[in-house]
Amino acid sequence: MTKIFARFMKDESGATAIEYGLIAALISVALITGATALGSELNTTFTNLKTKMADAN
């Protein structure tokens, strides 16, 4: 029983999987934040362009 417990304590494969999961979650949050900011900026740019084209017409 002691050997099984010692082997269980040395096993770090679950911790590695959790770390990779946290890294993936952080990257996805960063991508979503960047895409949202870019989408807002593009919306503003195209709205301004539409307004200028309507005024020129």
N, CA, C, O and CB atoms as a CASP TS submission, in Angstrom:
PFRMAT TS
TARGET T0000
AUTHOR 0000-0000-0000
METHOD Language model
MODEL 1
PARENT N/A
ATOM      1  N   MET     1       0.821  -1.191   0.000  1.00  0.00           N
ATOM      2  CA  MET     1       0.000   0.000   0.000  1.00  0.00           C
ATOM      3  C   MET     1       0.864   1.252   0.000  1.00  0.00           C
ATOM      4  O   MET     1       0.519   2.245  -0.641  1.00  0.00           O
ATOM      5  CB  MET     1      -0.933  -0.001   1.199  1.00  0.00           C
ATOM      6  N   THR     2       1.972   1.213   0.706  1.00  0.00           N
ATOM      7  CA  THR     2       2.860   2.370   0.763  1.00  0.00           C
ATOM      8  C   THR     2       3.466   2.656  -0.604  1.00  0.00           C
ATOM      9  O   THR     2       3.632   3.817  -0.980  1.00  0.00           O
ATOM     10  CB  THR     2       3.969   2.145   1.794  1.00  0.00           C
ATOM     11  N   LYS     3       3.800   1.597  -1.356  1.00  0.00           N
ATOM     12  CA  LYS     3       4.386   1.794  -2.686  1.00  0.00           C
ATOM     13  C   LYS     3       3.375   2.415  -3.647  1.00  0.00           C
ATOM     14  O   LYS     3       3.736   3.252  -4.474  1.00  0.00           O
ATOM     15  CB  LYS     3       4.895   0.459  -3.250  1.00  0.00           C
ATOM     16  N   ILE     4       2.133   2.013  -3.544  1.00  0.00           N
ATOM     17  CA  ILE     4       1.095   2.576  -4.409  1.00  0.00           C
ATOM     18  C   ILE     4       0.906   4.062  -4.100  1.00  0.00           C
ATOM     19  O   ILE     4       0.787   4.880  -5.012  1.00  0.00           O
ATOM     20  CB  ILE     4      -0.243   1.810  -4.231  1.00  0.00           C
ATOM     21  N   PHE     5       0.878   4.401  -2.826  1.00  0.00           N
ATOM     22  CA  PHE     5       0.724   5.797  -2.431  1.00  0.00           C
ATOM     23  C   PHE     5       1.922   6.631  -2.879  1.00  0.00           C
ATOM     24  O   PHE     5       1.748   7.757  -3.346  1.00  0.00           O
ATOM     25  CB  PHE     5       0.545   5.903  -0.915  1.00  0.00           C
ATOM     26  N   ALA     6       3.130   6.097  -2.744  1.00  0.00           N
ATOM     27  CA  ALA     6       4.338   6.813  -3.167  1.00  0.00           C
ATOM     28  C   ALA     6       4.330   7.030  -4.679  1.00  0.00           C
ATOM     29  O   ALA     6       4.701   8.099  -5.163  1.00  0.00           O
ATOM     30  CB  ALA     6       5.607   6.035  -2.745  1.00  0.00           C
ATOM     31  N   ARG     7       3.904   6.005  -5.421  1.00  0.00           N
ATOM     32  CA  ARG     7       3.843   6.149  -6.876  1.00  0.00           C
ATOM     33  C   ARG     7       2.784   7.180  -7.265  1.00  0.00           C
ATOM     34  O   ARG     7       2.986   7.952  -8.202  1.00  0.00           O
ATOM     35  CB  ARG     7       3.539   4.791  -7.544  1.00  0.00           C
ATOM     36  N   PHE     8       1.662   7.196  -6.552  1.00  0.00           N
ATOM     37  CA  PHE     8       0.606   8.165  -6.808  1.00  0.00           C
ATOM     38  C   PHE     8       1.098   9.593  -6.553  1.00  0.00           C
ATOM     39  O   PHE     8       0.758  10.507  -7.303  1.00  0.00           O
ATOM     40  CB  PHE     8      -0.617   7.861  -5.936  1.00  0.00           C
ATOM     41  N   MET     9       1.880   9.783  -5.519  1.00  0.00           N
ATOM     42  CA  MET     9       2.395  11.116  -5.188  1.00  0.00           C
ATOM     43  C   MET     9       3.422  11.598  -6.204  1.00  0.00           C
ATOM     44  O   MET     9       3.566  12.805  -6.401  1.00  0.00           O
ATOM     45  CB  MET     9       3.014  11.110  -3.797  1.00  0.00           C
ATOM     46  N   LYS    10       4.133  10.690  -6.849  1.00  0.00           N
ATOM     47  CA  LYS    10       5.136  11.073  -7.840  1.00  0.00           C
ATOM     48  C   LYS    10       4.526  11.330  -9.212  1.00  0.00           C
ATOM     49  O   LYS    10       5.155  11.975 -10.050  1.00  0.00           O
ATOM     50  CB  LYS    10       6.193   9.996  -7.947  1.00  0.00           C
ATOM     51  N   ASP    11       3.320  10.841  -9.456  1.00  0.00           N
ATOM     52  CA  ASP    11       2.669  10.984 -10.755  1.00  0.00           C
ATOM     53  C   ASP    11       2.210  12.430 -10.932  1.00  0.00           C
ATOM     54  O   ASP    11       1.384  12.923 -10.164  1.00  0.00           O
ATOM     55  CB  ASP    11       1.469  10.003 -10.886  1.00  0.00           C
ATOM     56  N   GLU    12       2.746  13.105 -11.946  1.00  0.00           N
ATOM     57  CA  GLU    12       2.398  14.501 -12.199  1.00  0.00           C
ATOM     58  C   GLU    12       1.685  14.685 -13.531  1.00  0.00           C
ATOM     59  O   GLU    12       1.568  15.814 -14.006  1.00  0.00           O
ATOM     60  CB  GLU    12       3.643  15.359 -12.165  1.00  0.00           C
ATOM     61  N   SER    13       1.213  13.627 -14.137  1.00  0.00           N
ATOM     62  CA  SER    13       0.573  13.748 -15.446  1.00  0.00           C
ATOM     63  C   SER    13      -0.728  14.549 -15.361  1.00  0.00           C
ATOM     64  O   SER    13      -1.042  15.301 -16.282  1.00  0.00           O
ATOM     65  CB  SER    13       0.297  12.360 -16.029  1.00  0.00           C
ATOM     66  N   GLY    14      -1.473  14.404 -14.297  1.00  0.00           N
ATOM     67  CA  GLY    14      -2.699  15.181 -14.136  1.00  0.00           C
ATOM     68  C   GLY    14      -2.423  16.661 -13.967  1.00  0.00           C
ATOM     69  O   GLY    14      -3.150  17.501 -14.499  1.00  0.00           O
ATOM     70  N   ALA    15      -1.373  16.980 -13.227  1.00  0.00           N
ATOM     71  CA  ALA    15      -1.008  18.389 -13.032  1.00  0.00           C
ATOM     72  C   ALA    15      -0.593  19.016 -14.351  1.00  0.00           C
ATOM     73  O   ALA    15      -0.911  20.176 -14.613  1.00  0.00           O
ATOM     74  CB  ALA    15       0.129  18.523 -11.999  1.00  0.00           C
ATOM     75  N   THR    16       0.111  18.268 -15.181  1.00  0.00           N
ATOM     76  CA  THR    16       0.530  18.787 -16.481  1.00  0.00           C
ATOM     77  C   THR    16      -0.685  19.054 -17.357  1.00  0.00           C
ATOM     78  O   THR    16      -0.746  20.077 -18.039  1.00  0.00           O
ATOM     79  CB  THR    16       1.488  17.804 -17.177  1.00  0.00           C
ATOM     80  N   ALA    17      -1.648  18.145 -17.345  1.00  0.00           N
ATOM     81  CA  ALA    17      -2.860  18.337 -18.138  1.00  0.00           C
ATOM     82  C   ALA    17      -3.624  19.570 -17.674  1.00  0.00           C
ATOM     83  O   ALA    17      -4.155  20.318 -18.495  1.00  0.00           O
ATOM     84  CB  ALA    17      -3.758  17.098 -18.053  1.00  0.00           C
ATOM     85  N   ILE    18      -3.680  19.783 -16.376  1.00  0.00           N
ATOM     86  CA  ILE    18      -4.363  20.967 -15.852  1.00  0.00           C
ATOM     87  C   ILE    18      -3.632  22.238 -16.271  1.00  0.00           C
ATOM     88  O   ILE    18      -4.268  23.230 -16.628  1.00  0.00           O
ATOM     89  CB  ILE    18      -4.470  20.896 -14.316  1.00  0.00           C
ATOM     90  N   GLU    19      -2.318  22.217 -16.232  1.00  0.00           N
ATOM     91  CA  GLU    19      -1.542  23.390 -16.648  1.00  0.00           C
ATOM     92  C   GLU    19      -1.785  23.703 -18.119  1.00  0.00           C
ATOM     93  O   GLU    19      -1.966  24.866 -18.481  1.00  0.00           O
ATOM     94  CB  GLU    19      -0.041  23.163 -16.397  1.00  0.00           C
ATOM     95  N   TYR    20      -1.792  22.679 -18.973  1.00  0.00           N
ATOM     96  CA  TYR    20      -2.068  22.906 -20.388  1.00  0.00           C
ATOM     97  C   TYR    20      -3.484  23.438 -20.586  1.00  0.00           C
ATOM     98  O   TYR    20      -3.711  24.290 -21.445  1.00  0.00           O
ATOM     99  CB  TYR    20      -1.873  21.610 -21.187  1.00  0.00           C
ATOM    100  N   GLY    21      -4.417  22.953 -19.811  1.00  0.00           N
ATOM    101  CA  GLY    21      -5.780  23.451 -19.896  1.00  0.00           C
ATOM    102  C   GLY    21      -5.886  24.915 -19.499  1.00  0.00           C
ATOM    103  O   GLY    21      -6.610  25.684 -20.132  1.00  0.00           O
ATOM    104  N   LEU    22      -5.171  25.299 -18.459  1.00  0.00           N
ATOM    105  CA  LEU    22      -5.165  26.706 -18.034  1.00  0.00           C
ATOM    106  C   LEU    22      -4.519  27.604 -19.082  1.00  0.00           C
ATOM    107  O   LEU    22      -5.000  28.708 -19.337  1.00  0.00           O
ATOM    108  CB  LEU    22      -4.430  26.856 -16.699  1.00  0.00           C
ATOM    109  N   ILE    23      -3.438  27.138 -19.686  1.00  0.00           N
ATOM    110  CA  ILE    23      -2.781  27.916 -20.741  1.00  0.00           C
ATOM    111  C   ILE    23      -3.726  28.082 -21.927  1.00  0.00           C
ATOM    112  O   ILE    23      -3.843  29.177 -22.477  1.00  0.00           O
ATOM    113  CB  ILE    23      -1.462  27.232 -21.191  1.00  0.00           C
ATOM    114  N   ALA    24      -4.405  26.999 -22.327  1.00  0.00           N
ATOM    115  CA  ALA    24      -5.346  27.083 -23.445  1.00  0.00           C
ATOM    116  C   ALA    24      -6.491  28.040 -23.131  1.00  0.00           C
ATOM    117  O   ALA    24      -6.923  28.796 -24.001  1.00  0.00           O
ATOM    118  CB  ALA    24      -5.900  25.694 -23.782  1.00  0.00           C
ATOM    119  N   ALA    25      -6.982  28.013 -21.902  1.00  0.00           N
ATOM    120  CA  ALA    25      -8.056  28.927 -21.512  1.00  0.00           C
ATOM    121  C   ALA    25      -7.589  30.378 -21.550  1.00  0.00           C
ATOM    122  O   ALA    25      -8.325  31.257 -21.999  1.00  0.00           O
ATOM    123  CB  ALA    25      -8.569  28.579 -20.113  1.00  0.00           C
ATOM    124  N   LEU    26      -6.385  30.630 -21.088  1.00  0.00           N
ATOM    125  CA  LEU    26      -5.843  31.989 -21.107  1.00  0.00           C
ATOM    126  C   LEU    26      -5.669  32.491 -22.537  1.00  0.00           C
ATOM    127  O   LEU    26      -5.983  33.644 -22.832  1.00  0.00           O
ATOM    128  CB  LEU    26      -4.502  32.039 -20.366  1.00  0.00           C
ATOM    129  N   ILE    27      -5.177  31.643 -23.413  1.00  0.00           N
ATOM    130  CA  ILE    27      -5.005  32.028 -24.809  1.00  0.00           C
ATOM    131  C   ILE    27      -6.358  32.314 -25.457  1.00  0.00           C
ATOM    132  O   ILE    27      -6.490  33.278 -26.211  1.00  0.00           O
ATOM    133  CB  ILE    27      -4.264  30.926 -25.584  1.00  0.00           C
ATOM    134  N   SER    28      -7.356  31.491 -25.172  1.00  0.00           N
ATOM    135  CA  SER    28      -8.676  31.708 -25.764  1.00  0.00           C
ATOM    136  C   SER    28      -9.305  33.002 -25.260  1.00  0.00           C
ATOM    137  O   SER    28      -9.957  33.710 -26.028  1.00  0.00           O
ATOM    138  CB  SER    28      -9.596  30.527 -25.458  1.00  0.00           C
ATOM    139  N   VAL    29      -9.121  33.319 -23.987  1.00  0.00           N
ATOM    140  CA  VAL    29      -9.642  34.587 -23.462  1.00  0.00           C
ATOM    141  C   VAL    29      -8.953  35.769 -24.147  1.00  0.00           C
ATOM    142  O   VAL    29      -9.605  36.758 -24.482  1.00  0.00           O
ATOM    143  CB  VAL    29      -9.443  34.665 -21.926  1.00  0.00           C
ATOM    144  N   ALA    30      -7.652  35.670 -24.351  1.00  0.00           N
ATOM    145  CA  ALA    30      -6.923  36.739 -25.035  1.00  0.00           C
ATOM    146  C   ALA    30      -7.400  36.898 -26.477  1.00  0.00           C
ATOM    147  O   ALA    30      -7.547  38.022 -26.958  1.00  0.00           O
ATOM    148  CB  ALA    30      -5.417  36.459 -25.009  1.00  0.00           C
ATOM    149  N   LEU    31      -7.640  35.793 -27.164  1.00  0.00           N
ATOM    150  CA  LEU    31      -8.127  35.861 -28.545  1.00  0.00           C
ATOM    151  C   LEU    31      -9.526  36.460 -28.624  1.00  0.00           C
ATOM    152  O   LEU    31      -9.813  37.263 -29.512  1.00  0.00           O
ATOM    153  CB  LEU    31      -8.126  34.472 -29.172  1.00  0.00           C
ATOM    154  N   ILE    32     -10.384  36.073 -27.708  1.00  0.00           N
ATOM    155  CA  ILE    32     -11.741  36.622 -27.701  1.00  0.00           C
ATOM    156  C   ILE    32     -11.718  38.119 -27.418  1.00  0.00           C
ATOM    157  O   ILE    32     -12.444  38.887 -28.049  1.00  0.00           O
ATOM    158  CB  ILE    32     -12.609  35.902 -26.659  1.00  0.00           C
ATOM    159  N   THR    33     -10.884  38.527 -26.471  1.00  0.00           N
ATOM    160  CA  THR    33     -10.766  39.957 -26.150  1.00  0.00           C
ATOM    161  C   THR    33     -10.242  40.744 -27.346  1.00  0.00           C
ATOM    162  O   THR    33     -10.754  41.816 -27.669  1.00  0.00           O
ATOM    163  CB  THR    33      -9.839  40.163 -24.940  1.00  0.00           C
ATOM    164  N   GLY    34      -9.219  40.202 -27.998  1.00  0.00           N
ATOM    165  CA  GLY    34      -8.662  40.877 -29.174  1.00  0.00           C
ATOM    166  C   GLY    34      -9.652  40.949 -30.319  1.00  0.00           C
ATOM    167  O   GLY    34      -9.747  41.977 -30.989  1.00  0.00           O
ATOM    168  N   ALA    35     -10.392  39.873 -30.556  1.00  0.00           N
ATOM    169  CA  ALA    35     -11.369  39.866 -31.638  1.00  0.00           C
ATOM    170  C   ALA    35     -12.503  40.846 -31.359  1.00  0.00           C
ATOM    171  O   ALA    35     -12.999  41.500 -32.276  1.00  0.00           O
ATOM    172  CB  ALA    35     -11.929  38.459 -31.840  1.00  0.00           C
ATOM    173  N   THR    36     -12.909  40.948 -30.113  1.00  0.00           N
ATOM    174  CA  THR    36     -13.964  41.894 -29.752  1.00  0.00           C
ATOM    175  C   THR    36     -13.503  43.333 -29.974  1.00  0.00           C
ATOM    176  O   THR    36     -14.240  44.154 -30.520  1.00  0.00           O
ATOM    177  CB  THR    36     -14.388  41.693 -28.289  1.00  0.00           C
ATOM    178  N   ALA    37     -12.294  43.623 -29.551  1.00  0.00           N
ATOM    179  CA  ALA    37     -11.760  44.980 -29.741  1.00  0.00           C
ATOM    180  C   ALA    37     -11.600  45.304 -31.223  1.00  0.00           C
ATOM    181  O   ALA    37     -11.920  46.408 -31.664  1.00  0.00           O
ATOM    182  CB  ALA    37     -10.408  45.132 -29.022  1.00  0.00           C
ATOM    183  N   LEU    38     -11.109  44.342 -31.979  1.00  0.00           N
ATOM    184  CA  LEU    38     -10.937  44.559 -33.420  1.00  0.00           C
ATOM    185  C   LEU    38     -12.289  44.736 -34.101  1.00  0.00           C
ATOM    186  O   LEU    38     -12.432  45.582 -34.984  1.00  0.00           O
ATOM    187  CB  LEU    38     -10.171  43.384 -34.059  1.00  0.00           C
ATOM    188  N   GLY    39     -13.274  43.949 -33.702  1.00  0.00           N
ATOM    189  CA  GLY    39     -14.616  44.076 -34.283  1.00  0.00           C
ATOM    190  C   GLY    39     -15.224  45.443 -34.011  1.00  0.00           C
ATOM    191  O   GLY    39     -15.845  46.033 -34.895  1.00  0.00           O
ATOM    192  N   SER    40     -15.052  45.943 -32.811  1.00  0.00           N
ATOM    193  CA  SER    40     -15.575  47.273 -32.480  1.00  0.00           C
ATOM    194  C   SER    40     -14.879  48.352 -33.295  1.00  0.00           C
ATOM    195  O   SER    40     -15.516  49.287 -33.781  1.00  0.00           O
ATOM    196  CB  SER    40     -15.407  47.559 -30.982  1.00  0.00           C
ATOM    197  N   GLU    41     -13.581  48.213 -33.439  1.00  0.00           N
ATOM    198  CA  GLU    41     -12.821  49.197 -34.219  1.00  0.00           C
ATOM    199  C   GLU    41     -13.225  49.159 -35.693  1.00  0.00           C
ATOM    200  O   GLU    41     -13.368  50.209 -36.321  1.00  0.00           O
ATOM    201  CB  GLU    41     -11.307  48.939 -34.080  1.00  0.00           C
ATOM    202  N   LEU    42     -13.408  47.980 -36.242  1.00  0.00           N
ATOM    203  CA  LEU    42     -13.850  47.867 -37.638  1.00  0.00           C
ATOM    204  C   LEU    42     -15.249  48.426 -37.822  1.00  0.00           C
ATOM    205  O   LEU    42     -15.531  49.065 -38.835  1.00  0.00           O
ATOM    206  CB  LEU    42     -13.810  46.410 -38.096  1.00  0.00           C
ATOM    207  N   ASN    43     -16.115  48.198 -36.874  1.00  0.00           N
ATOM    208  CA  ASN    43     -17.470  48.733 -36.957  1.00  0.00           C
ATOM    209  C   ASN    43     -17.438  50.254 -36.991  1.00  0.00           C
ATOM    210  O   ASN    43     -18.146  50.873 -37.785  1.00  0.00           O
ATOM    211  CB  ASN    43     -18.319  48.244 -35.776  1.00  0.00           C
ATOM    212  N   THR    44     -16.634  50.849 -36.149  1.00  0.00           N
ATOM    213  CA  THR    44     -16.507  52.312 -36.129  1.00  0.00           C
ATOM    214  C   THR    44     -15.946  52.829 -37.446  1.00  0.00           C
ATOM    215  O   THR    44     -16.426  53.829 -37.981  1.00  0.00           O
ATOM    216  CB  THR    44     -15.609  52.760 -34.965  1.00  0.00           C
ATOM    217  N   THR    45     -14.936  52.153 -37.966  1.00  0.00           N
ATOM    218  CA  THR    45     -14.308  52.580 -39.224  1.00  0.00           C
ATOM    219  C   THR    45     -15.306  52.532 -40.378  1.00  0.00           C
ATOM    220  O   THR    45     -15.402  53.481 -41.156  1.00  0.00           O
ATOM    221  CB  THR    45     -13.089  51.695 -39.545  1.00  0.00           C
ATOM    222  N   PHE    46     -16.048  51.431 -40.491  1.00  0.00           N
ATOM    223  CA  PHE    46     -16.997  51.315 -41.595  1.00  0.00           C
ATOM    224  C   PHE    46     -18.190  52.243 -41.423  1.00  0.00           C
ATOM    225  O   PHE    46     -18.751  52.704 -42.417  1.00  0.00           O
ATOM    226  CB  PHE    46     -17.476  49.884 -41.721  1.00  0.00           C
ATOM    227  N   THR    47     -18.588  52.527 -40.201  1.00  0.00           N
ATOM    228  CA  THR    47     -19.665  53.497 -39.975  1.00  0.00           C
ATOM    229  C   THR    47     -19.225  54.889 -40.413  1.00  0.00           C
ATOM    230  O   THR    47     -19.989  55.614 -41.049  1.00  0.00           O
ATOM    231  CB  THR    47     -20.084  53.513 -38.487  1.00  0.00           C
ATOM    232  N   ASN    48     -17.996  55.262 -40.073  1.00  0.00           N
ATOM    233  CA  ASN    48     -17.469  56.559 -40.516  1.00  0.00           C
ATOM    234  C   ASN    48     -17.366  56.620 -42.039  1.00  0.00           C
ATOM    235  O   ASN    48     -17.680  57.646 -42.643  1.00  0.00           O
ATOM    236  CB  ASN    48     -16.091  56.821 -39.885  1.00  0.00           C
ATOM    237  N   LEU    49     -16.932  55.535 -42.653  1.00  0.00           N
ATOM    238  CA  LEU    49     -16.815  55.482 -44.112  1.00  0.00           C
ATOM    239  C   LEU    49     -18.188  55.621 -44.771  1.00  0.00           C
ATOM    240  O   LEU    49     -18.337  56.330 -45.766  1.00  0.00           O
ATOM    241  CB  LEU    49     -16.144  54.164 -44.551  1.00  0.00           C
ATOM    242  N   LYS    50     -19.186  54.941 -44.211  1.00  0.00           N
ATOM    243  CA  LYS    50     -20.548  55.021 -44.737  1.00  0.00           C
ATOM    244  C   LYS    50     -21.074  56.450 -44.639  1.00  0.00           C
ATOM    245  O   LYS    50     -21.714  56.948 -45.566  1.00  0.00           O
ATOM    246  CB  LYS    50     -21.481  54.055 -43.980  1.00  0.00           C
ATOM    247  N   THR    51     -20.804  57.101 -43.524  1.00  0.00           N
ATOM    248  CA  THR    51     -21.261  58.480 -43.330  1.00  0.00           C
ATOM    249  C   THR    51     -20.612  59.419 -44.334  1.00  0.00           C
ATOM    250  O   THR    51     -21.285  60.275 -44.908  1.00  0.00           O
ATOM    251  CB  THR    51     -20.959  58.949 -41.904  1.00  0.00           C
ATOM    252  N   LYS    52     -19.315  59.268 -44.551  1.00  0.00           N
ATOM    253  CA  LYS    52     -18.598  60.121 -45.489  1.00  0.00           C
ATOM    254  C   LYS    52     -19.074  59.897 -46.917  1.00  0.00           C
ATOM    255  O   LYS    52     -19.178  60.847 -47.693  1.00  0.00           O
ATOM    256  CB  LYS    52     -17.101  59.869 -45.392  1.00  0.00           C
ATOM    257  N   MET    53     -19.361  58.653 -47.269  1.00  0.00           N
ATOM    258  CA  MET    53     -19.840  58.369 -48.619  1.00  0.00           C
ATOM    259  C   MET    53     -21.246  58.916 -48.811  1.00  0.00           C
ATOM    260  O   MET    53     -21.577  59.395 -49.895  1.00  0.00           O
ATOM    261  CB  MET    53     -19.814  56.860 -48.898  1.00  0.00           C
ATOM    262  N   ALA    54     -22.083  58.853 -47.774  1.00  0.00           N
ATOM    263  CA  ALA    54     -23.434  59.403 -47.873  1.00  0.00           C
ATOM    264  C   ALA    54     -23.388  60.927 -47.997  1.00  0.00           C
ATOM    265  O   ALA    54     -24.180  61.504 -48.741  1.00  0.00           O
ATOM    266  CB  ALA    54     -24.275  58.991 -46.647  1.00  0.00           C
ATOM    267  N   ASP    55     -22.493  61.576 -47.296  1.00  0.00           N
ATOM    268  CA  ASP    55     -22.348  63.033 -47.374  1.00  0.00           C
ATOM    269  C   ASP    55     -21.810  63.458 -48.721  1.00  0.00           C
ATOM    270  O   ASP    55     -22.184  64.523 -49.211  1.00  0.00           O
ATOM    271  CB  ASP    55     -21.432  63.542 -46.269  1.00  0.00           C
ATOM    272  N   ALA    56     -20.954  62.677 -49.335  1.00  0.00           N
ATOM    273  CA  ALA    56     -20.375  63.017 -50.635  1.00  0.00           C
ATOM    274  C   ALA    56     -21.399  62.849 -51.745  1.00  0.00           C
ATOM    275  O   ALA    56     -21.292  63.486 -52.793  1.00  0.00           O
ATOM    276  CB  ALA    56     -19.145  62.150 -50.919  1.00  0.00           C
ATOM    277  N   ASN    57     -22.366  62.016 -51.524  1.00  0.00           N
ATOM    278  CA  ASN    57     -23.373  61.744 -52.535  1.00  0.00           C
ATOM    279  C   ASN    57     -24.351  62.868 -52.549  1.00  0.00           C
ATOM    280  O   ASN    57     -25.299  62.852 -53.334  1.00  0.00           O
ATOM    281  CB  ASN    57     -24.080  60.413 -52.286  1.00  0.00           C
TER
END
